[in-house]
């Protein structure tokens, strides 16, 4: 499997490579879809993970390969403005899928949530997954946390402690 990361800076490119990205696309200066197609020799990708959404969301269908999935797990830039069904029908040659993920699927499934959390905690304990931590701040430093987020300078998670 080849992992393509999209980033805004050289620092974030190094971070992404250090966390397993095989290829990098600089989304502020490159056409993400065209570059993804180039990196896959025209085949397209199997999965696009999008946490931004917004007006560009449906355009990422063009990066998908056959049976590819475009997954939204947040909508920082709002919802797509384009008709999703119409956009998908423009790509019938690849049979694309769009999926939305929310952890709230487990709101009424206590056993499912606990099983998932046990698996995550087990993976953390075995170092099978190693979350990147950008900063550990006290709750009274919440302004600093927001500044890091707004600047886009956090490389990993920001942990707030009491």
MARNU-951464 format. One record per residue (C-alpha): residue number from 1; residue in one letter; z, x, y. Coordinates in steps of 0.1 Angstrom, whole numbers. Layout:
<sites>
<site><nr>NUM</nr><rest>A</rest><z>Z</z><x>X</x><y>Y</y></site>
...
</sites>
This chain:
<sites>
<site><nr>1</nr><rest>X</rest><z>0</z><x>0</x><y>0</y></site>
<site><nr>2</nr><rest>X</rest><z>-9</z><x>12</x><y>35</y></site>
<site><nr>3</nr><rest>X</rest><z>13</z><x>2</x><y>64</y></site>
<site><nr>4</nr><rest>X</rest><z>-1</z><x>0</x><y>99</y></site>
<site><nr>5</nr><rest>X</rest><z>23</z><x>-2</x><y>128</y></site>
<site><nr>6</nr><rest>X</rest><z>16</z><x>-14</x><y>163</y></site>
<site><nr>7</nr><rest>X</rest><z>35</z><x>4</x><y>191</y></site>
<site><nr>8</nr><rest>X</rest><z>34</z><x>10</x><y>228</y></site>
<site><nr>9</nr><rest>X</rest><z>44</z><x>46</x><y>232</y></site>
<site><nr>10</nr><rest>X</rest><z>42</z><x>80</x><y>214</y></site>
<site><nr>11</nr><rest>X</rest><z>80</z><x>79</x><y>209</y></site>
<site><nr>12</nr><rest>X</rest><z>77</z><x>46</x><y>191</y></site>
<site><nr>13</nr><rest>X</rest><z>48</z><x>59</x><y>171</y></site>
<site><nr>14</nr><rest>X</rest><z>69</z><x>88</x><y>158</y></site>
<site><nr>15</nr><rest>X</rest><z>97</z><x>63</x><y>151</y></site>
<site><nr>16</nr><rest>X</rest><z>73</z><x>41</x><y>132</y></site>
<site><nr>17</nr><rest>X</rest><z>59</z><x>70</x><y>112</y></site>
<site><nr>18</nr><rest>X</rest><z>94</z><x>81</x><y>104</y></site>
<site><nr>19</nr><rest>X</rest><z>101</z><x>47</x><y>90</y></site>
<site><nr>20</nr><rest>X</rest><z>70</z><x>45</x><y>67</y></site>
<site><nr>21</nr><rest>X</rest><z>40</z><x>36</x><y>89</y></site>
<site><nr>22</nr><rest>X</rest><z>9</z><x>53</x><y>75</y></site>
<site><nr>23</nr><rest>X</rest><z>-13</z><x>45</x><y>105</y></site>
<site><nr>24</nr><rest>X</rest><z>-5</z><x>36</x><y>142</y></site>
<site><nr>25</nr><rest>X</rest><z>-23</z><x>13</x><y>166</y></site>
<site><nr>26</nr><rest>X</rest><z>-13</z><x>16</x><y>203</y></site>
<site><nr>27</nr><rest>X</rest><z>-16</z><x>-21</x><y>212</y></site>
<site><nr>28</nr><rest>X</rest><z>-16</z><x>-15</x><y>250</y></site>
<site><nr>29</nr><rest>X</rest><z>-47</z><x>6</x><y>249</y></site>
<site><nr>30</nr><rest>X</rest><z>-65</z><x>-3</x><y>216</y></site>
<site><nr>31</nr><rest>X</rest><z>-80</z><x>-36</x><y>203</y></site>
<site><nr>32</nr><rest>X</rest><z>-55</z><x>-43</x><y>175</y></site>
<site><nr>33</nr><rest>X</rest><z>-79</z><x>-64</x><y>154</y></site>
<site><nr>34</nr><rest>X</rest><z>-109</z><x>-40</x><y>158</y></site>
<site><nr>35</nr><rest>X</rest><z>-87</z><x>-10</x><y>150</y></site>
<site><nr>36</nr><rest>X</rest><z>-71</z><x>-27</x><y>120</y></site>
<site><nr>37</nr><rest>X</rest><z>-106</z><x>-35</x><y>107</y></site>
<site><nr>38</nr><rest>X</rest><z>-116</z><x>2</x><y>112</y></site>
<site><nr>39</nr><rest>X</rest><z>-85</z><x>15</x><y>95</y></site>
<site><nr>40</nr><rest>X</rest><z>-92</z><x>-7</x><y>65</y></site>
<site><nr>41</nr><rest>X</rest><z>-129</z><x>1</x><y>64</y></site>
<site><nr>42</nr><rest>X</rest><z>-137</z><x>-35</x><y>73</y></site>
<site><nr>43</nr><rest>X</rest><z>-116</z><x>-51</x><y>46</y></site>
<site><nr>44</nr><rest>X</rest><z>-88</z><x>-63</x><y>68</y></site>
<site><nr>45</nr><rest>X</rest><z>-51</z><x>-64</x><y>61</y></site>
<site><nr>46</nr><rest>X</rest><z>-31</z><x>-85</x><y>36</y></site>
<site><nr>47</nr><rest>X</rest><z>-3</z><x>-93</x><y>59</y></site>
<site><nr>48</nr><rest>X</rest><z>4</z><x>-94</x><y>97</y></site>
<site><nr>49</nr><rest>X</rest><z>40</z><x>-97</x><y>107</y></site>
<site><nr>50</nr><rest>X</rest><z>42</z><x>-110</x><y>143</y></site>
<site><nr>51</nr><rest>X</rest><z>75</z><x>-115</x><y>162</y></site>
<site><nr>52</nr><rest>X</rest><z>58</z><x>-121</x><y>196</y></site>
<site><nr>53</nr><rest>X</rest><z>34</z><x>-150</x><y>190</y></site>
<site><nr>54</nr><rest>X</rest><z>21</z><x>-163</x><y>223</y></site>
<site><nr>55</nr><rest>X</rest><z>-16</z><x>-166</x><y>233</y></site>
<site><nr>56</nr><rest>X</rest><z>-28</z><x>-137</x><y>212</y></site>
<site><nr>57</nr><rest>X</rest><z>-14</z><x>-150</x><y>179</y></site>
<site><nr>58</nr><rest>X</rest><z>-45</z><x>-167</x><y>165</y></site>
<site><nr>59</nr><rest>X</rest><z>-66</z><x>-137</x><y>174</y></site>
<site><nr>60</nr><rest>X</rest><z>-47</z><x>-118</x><y>147</y></site>
<site><nr>61</nr><rest>X</rest><z>-65</z><x>-139</x><y>121</y></site>
<site><nr>62</nr><rest>X</rest><z>-94</z><x>-116</x><y>127</y></site>
<site><nr>63</nr><rest>X</rest><z>-74</z><x>-87</x><y>113</y></site>
<site><nr>64</nr><rest>X</rest><z>-68</z><x>-104</x><y>79</y></site>
<site><nr>65</nr><rest>X</rest><z>-86</z><x>-96</x><y>47</y></site>
<site><nr>66</nr><rest>X</rest><z>-94</z><x>-122</x><y>20</y></site>
<site><nr>67</nr><rest>X</rest><z>-63</z><x>-144</x><y>13</y></site>
<site><nr>68</nr><rest>X</rest><z>-44</z><x>-126</x><y>40</y></site>
<site><nr>69</nr><rest>X</rest><z>-13</z><x>-141</x><y>57</y></site>
<site><nr>70</nr><rest>X</rest><z>-3</z><x>-141</x><y>93</y></site>
<site><nr>71</nr><rest>X</rest><z>35</z><x>-145</x><y>95</y></site>
<site><nr>72</nr><rest>X</rest><z>54</z><x>-155</x><y>126</y></site>
<site><nr>73</nr><rest>X</rest><z>91</z><x>-148</x><y>126</y></site>
<site><nr>74</nr><rest>X</rest><z>98</z><x>-153</x><y>163</y></site>
<site><nr>75</nr><rest>X</rest><z>80</z><x>-164</x><y>194</y></site>
<site><nr>76</nr><rest>X</rest><z>91</z><x>-141</x><y>223</y></site>
<site><nr>77</nr><rest>X</rest><z>59</z><x>-148</x><y>241</y></site>
<site><nr>78</nr><rest>X</rest><z>59</z><x>-186</x><y>234</y></site>
<site><nr>79</nr><rest>X</rest><z>38</z><x>-206</x><y>211</y></site>
<site><nr>80</nr><rest>X</rest><z>1</z><x>-201</x><y>206</y></site>
<site><nr>81</nr><rest>X</rest><z>-21</z><x>-222</x><y>229</y></site>
<site><nr>82</nr><rest>X</rest><z>-51</z><x>-224</x><y>206</y></site>
<site><nr>83</nr><rest>X</rest><z>-54</z><x>-250</x><y>179</y></site>
<site><nr>84</nr><rest>X</rest><z>-43</z><x>-232</x><y>147</y></site>
<site><nr>85</nr><rest>X</rest><z>-63</z><x>-253</x><y>123</y></site>
<site><nr>86</nr><rest>X</rest><z>-95</z><x>-248</x><y>143</y></site>
<site><nr>87</nr><rest>X</rest><z>-88</z><x>-210</x><y>144</y></site>
<site><nr>88</nr><rest>X</rest><z>-82</z><x>-209</x><y>107</y></site>
<site><nr>89</nr><rest>X</rest><z>-114</z><x>-228</x><y>101</y></site>
<site><nr>90</nr><rest>X</rest><z>-133</z><x>-201</x><y>121</y></site>
<site><nr>91</nr><rest>X</rest><z>-122</z><x>-177</x><y>93</y></site>
<site><nr>92</nr><rest>X</rest><z>-130</z><x>-198</x><y>62</y></site>
<site><nr>93</nr><rest>X</rest><z>-147</z><x>-167</x><y>47</y></site>
<site><nr>94</nr><rest>X</rest><z>-113</z><x>-151</x><y>41</y></site>
<site><nr>95</nr><rest>X</rest><z>-91</z><x>-182</x><y>34</y></site>
<site><nr>96</nr><rest>X</rest><z>-63</z><x>-172</x><y>58</y></site>
<site><nr>97</nr><rest>X</rest><z>-28</z><x>-185</x><y>56</y></site>
<site><nr>98</nr><rest>X</rest><z>-3</z><x>-189</x><y>85</y></site>
<site><nr>99</nr><rest>X</rest><z>34</z><x>-189</x><y>77</y></site>
<site><nr>100</nr><rest>X</rest><z>65</z><x>-193</x><y>99</y></site>
<site><nr>101</nr><rest>X</rest><z>97</z><x>-178</x><y>87</y></site>
<site><nr>102</nr><rest>X</rest><z>132</z><x>-187</x><y>99</y></site>
<site><nr>103</nr><rest>X</rest><z>165</z><x>-178</x><y>83</y></site>
<site><nr>104</nr><rest>X</rest><z>175</z><x>-214</x><y>92</y></site>
<site><nr>105</nr><rest>X</rest><z>158</z><x>-224</x><y>59</y></site>
<site><nr>106</nr><rest>X</rest><z>192</z><x>-215</x><y>44</y></site>
<site><nr>107</nr><rest>X</rest><z>213</z><x>-235</x><y>68</y></site>
<site><nr>108</nr><rest>X</rest><z>220</z><x>-261</x><y>42</y></site>
<site><nr>109</nr><rest>X</rest><z>217</z><x>-239</x><y>11</y></site>
<site><nr>110</nr><rest>X</rest><z>250</z><x>-220</x><y>10</y></site>
<site><nr>111</nr><rest>X</rest><z>243</z><x>-206</x><y>-25</y></site>
<site><nr>112</nr><rest>X</rest><z>208</z><x>-194</x><y>-16</y></site>
<site><nr>113</nr><rest>X</rest><z>221</z><x>-177</x><y>16</y></site>
<site><nr>114</nr><rest>X</rest><z>249</z><x>-160</x><y>-3</y></site>
<site><nr>115</nr><rest>X</rest><z>225</z><x>-148</x><y>-30</y></site>
<site><nr>116</nr><rest>X</rest><z>202</z><x>-134</x><y>-4</y></site>
<site><nr>117</nr><rest>X</rest><z>230</z><x>-117</x><y>15</y></site>
<site><nr>118</nr><rest>X</rest><z>244</z><x>-102</x><y>-18</y></site>
<site><nr>119</nr><rest>X</rest><z>210</z><x>-87</x><y>-24</y></site>
<site><nr>120</nr><rest>X</rest><z>208</z><x>-73</x><y>11</y></site>
<site><nr>121</nr><rest>X</rest><z>243</z><x>-59</x><y>9</y></site>
<site><nr>122</nr><rest>X</rest><z>236</z><x>-43</x><y>-25</y></site>
<site><nr>123</nr><rest>X</rest><z>204</z><x>-27</x><y>-12</y></site>
<site><nr>124</nr><rest>X</rest><z>224</z><x>-14</x><y>18</y></site>
<site><nr>125</nr><rest>X</rest><z>250</z><x>1</x><y>-5</y></site>
<site><nr>126</nr><rest>X</rest><z>224</z><x>18</x><y>-26</y></site>
<site><nr>127</nr><rest>X</rest><z>206</z><x>31</x><y>5</y></site>
<site><nr>128</nr><rest>X</rest><z>175</z><x>13</x><y>-7</y></site>
<site><nr>129</nr><rest>X</rest><z>172</z><x>0</x><y>29</y></site>
<site><nr>130</nr><rest>X</rest><z>183</z><x>20</x><y>59</y></site>
<site><nr>131</nr><rest>X</rest><z>183</z><x>0</x><y>91</y></site>
<site><nr>132</nr><rest>X</rest><z>176</z><x>20</x><y>122</y></site>
<site><nr>133</nr><rest>X</rest><z>204</z><x>17</x><y>147</y></site>
<site><nr>134</nr><rest>X</rest><z>195</z><x>24</x><y>183</y></site>
<site><nr>135</nr><rest>X</rest><z>229</z><x>19</x><y>199</y></site>
<site><nr>136</nr><rest>X</rest><z>264</z><x>8</x><y>192</y></site>
<site><nr>137</nr><rest>X</rest><z>280</z><x>-8</x><y>222</y></site>
<site><nr>138</nr><rest>X</rest><z>311</z><x>-26</x><y>230</y></site>
<site><nr>139</nr><rest>X</rest><z>308</z><x>-63</x><y>240</y></site>
<site><nr>140</nr><rest>X</rest><z>317</z><x>-54</x><y>276</y></site>
<site><nr>141</nr><rest>X</rest><z>286</z><x>-32</x><y>277</y></site>
<site><nr>142</nr><rest>X</rest><z>263</z><x>-62</x><y>270</y></site>
<site><nr>143</nr><rest>X</rest><z>244</z><x>-55</x><y>303</y></site>
<site><nr>144</nr><rest>X</rest><z>234</z><x>-21</x><y>289</y></site>
<site><nr>145</nr><rest>X</rest><z>222</z><x>-38</x><y>257</y></site>
<site><nr>146</nr><rest>X</rest><z>201</z><x>-62</x><y>277</y></site>
<site><nr>147</nr><rest>X</rest><z>187</z><x>-33</x><y>298</y></site>
<site><nr>148</nr><rest>X</rest><z>176</z><x>-15</x><y>266</y></site>
<site><nr>149</nr><rest>X</rest><z>160</z><x>-46</x><y>253</y></site>
<site><nr>150</nr><rest>X</rest><z>142</z><x>-54</x><y>285</y></site>
<site><nr>151</nr><rest>X</rest><z>129</z><x>-19</x><y>289</y></site>
<site><nr>152</nr><rest>X</rest><z>117</z><x>-19</x><y>254</y></site>
<site><nr>153</nr><rest>X</rest><z>134</z><x>14</x><y>248</y></site>
<site><nr>154</nr><rest>X</rest><z>156</z><x>5</x><y>218</y></site>
<site><nr>155</nr><rest>X</rest><z>144</z><x>22</x><y>186</y></site>
<site><nr>156</nr><rest>X</rest><z>161</z><x>0</x><y>161</y></site>
<site><nr>157</nr><rest>X</rest><z>190</z><x>-25</x><y>162</y></site>
<site><nr>158</nr><rest>X</rest><z>216</z><x>-27</x><y>189</y></site>
<site><nr>159</nr><rest>X</rest><z>250</z><x>-34</x><y>175</y></site>
<site><nr>160</nr><rest>X</rest><z>277</z><x>-50</x><y>196</y></site>
<site><nr>161</nr><rest>X</rest><z>313</z><x>-44</x><y>187</y></site>
<site><nr>162</nr><rest>X</rest><z>345</z><x>-61</x><y>199</y></site>
</sites>
